[in-house]
Each structure stands twice: as structure tokens, then as C-alpha cells.
Amino acid sequence: VPDRRYKRLPLFGTGGSRSWERWLNLLRNTHHELRTPLQSIRCYAEGIEYALMDPRQSAATIISETDRLSELVEDLLYISRVENITSHVEMRENDLRDTLSLCADLLQPMAEKKGLQFEYEFDDQPVLLSYNEKHMYRAFSNLLSNALRYAKGSIILGCHSRAGYAEVSVTDDGPGILLDVLPHIFERFYKGTDGKHGIGLSIVKSVVELHGGEITVESEEKTRFTILLPKK
């Protein structure tokens, strides 16, 4: 009898040429993303060496850029693993409300520091679904971190059981996303209006698709990300 806790997932892009082209694109983007913090680290290190900059301030910048570099490398390795999974991924039945709440609880100190609050619109009953909790936690964390970056006062978390699927939503009251940016929001390394190249939302999309789901975004007065996950 097959173990239903495990689900065989399709190989992303089984064609050799597609895989090779994907890796080439990843290397091109990675080169650009790694070069910027490395140049900054070198600049401040030389400032210390030649006594041109304040050592304490320069050291703080170097530490910050090193952390940024480490986070970027971790994100790149993670999304590469997710998009190239060829073996079984452990799936267990869990309550999506618990996973989403855990993410919010861990990000609560950051929210309080920015004067923000999480609001919950959850079903009273458990929203049960078979999923990989580690990957889903990563996706929810990235989505909430993105909302914290732009929200002005509150972030509304929704979690509901629908006929045949579960729905998770994250809504923030930030300035919204420009119409010409909206179609590219999940593209890896897309440069947003703040001048930053993002990968966090690309990770969210990859994890959702890993579970056979889809993610959409609407941005008018508020920005709302909606994840639909099939019940299988």
C-alpha cells in the first residue's frame, strides 16, 4: 500500500536545453546580484585600510552587506533546490492556520517595531491540507515579510477552506503596486520601483506551484496576495 504522506512531484523542465538555459540565466543574474554587495564591502574595507572612513561605521556597513550577501546566497540555493526537485517530498496533513499564525508570531517583533499589527480572518474550524510544512512556512514568511516592508498600519491574514481547495491571503494597506510592475512581481530579480532586485516573491510562487497551487495579486487601494491550494 503506497504511503500517502509522500507525493511524487514532476520534474520542472525535463528538457536538457531548458535546464541548461535556466542555469545560464541564474548565473547571469547571480553575478549581478553578488557583485554589488561585494563591491560595497571592498570599498569600505579599503576605507578602513587607508584611514579614509570611520572604522566603526565602515565595519557596521560591512557586516550589513555580509548579512545581505549571505541571505541572497541562501535564497538562491533554496529556490534552485525547490525548482529542481526530482524525488519525493514529504507531505503531511496540517492546519494551514497554524503555519500562517506561527510565521506571524515570529515576525511580531518586527511588526511592533514598525507600528504595524496583524489582523486575522480565519475559519473557526481547522483548514486541513496535505503539504510540506517546511516549504510552506518559508513561502508564508516571505509573503509576510514583503507585506511588512510596505504596510502602513495593518496586515490582514486570511485562511479559509473552500470546496476543493484552501485559500490563504495576505493584504496590506501600503502604497500599492504600479500597473506596469504588477505583471512582473513574481519574476526573479525583477527590479522594482525601490531599485531593489527581489527574489522573495519568486520563492513564494515556486513553493505554491510545488504544491500544485497558484498565487495571484491584486493592487488597488490595498495589495492582496491570494494563494489557492488544491485539496488532494
Helices and strands as residue ranges (DSSP letters): E 6-7, H 16-49, H 55-83, E 89-90, E 92-95, H 96-113, E 117-122, E 128-131, H 133-150, E 154-162, E 165-172, G 182-184, H 200-210, E 214-219, E 223-230
